[in-house]
Amino acid sequence: MSERKEYSNGEITVVWQPGKCQHAAECVKGSPNVFRPREKPWINVEGGTTESIRNTVHKCPSGALTILEDSK
């Protein structure tokens, strides 16, 4: 199984699979306060709204970023 990291804000979970990442930087361009490649951890789900994160993740060309809806 490939490496997978998850980051949740209580509404959604951003799943990152680094092995799929093509470094197109669409995430950084779309939500720079959420996706910060120079920081650890590099995904800060508190840095944007759920809707803006969802929109940015859907633009990931490689599928390295996906969204899981958190159950309430």
Protein Blocks (a to p, Z undefined) as FASTA:
>chain_A
ZZdddddehlaccdddfklpgolommmmmmmmlmcckbccfbdfklpcfklmmmmmmmpm
nlpaccddddZZ
